[in-house]
Amino acid sequence: MGKIKVSLYLKVFVSLMGLNLVMTGIAVLLADGYKAKYDASMWGVMIFSIIFVAFQIYIKEALIKDHWSKVPLFIKFIWWTVFAGNSIGAIQRLMEKFIF
């Protein structure tokens, strides 16, 4: 059996997600009170959403490229739904944290 070659970008993505999970967990454990814990966890969710959106853009633009027209409509619908949900969620959390 041959070794499976894993992309560097996939390794970076998984590393960033793991780091985000650990840092969010530490922030929640160090926070005092419900509001502080909620804020820390929402900050982690926002960072997760931003990283995931960036990874989705990489997949679409760098890996799929010209083959996007061959992707089934159902998969495109799922992709755009996840993309829009994570984008809107990240923007909402960012606005709640810094604007409102």
URGILIN-V409276 format. One record per pair of residues at least 24 apart in sequence whose C-alpha atoms are under 6 Angstrom apart, sorted by sequence separation. I is the first residue (numbers start at 0). J is the second residue. D is the distance in Angstrom with one decimal. If there is no record, write none. Layout:
# URGILIN-V409276
i->I j->J d->D
i->I j->J d->D
This chain:
# URGILIN-V409276
i->48 j->85 d->5.1
i->48 j->89 d->5.7
i->45 j->89 d->4.8
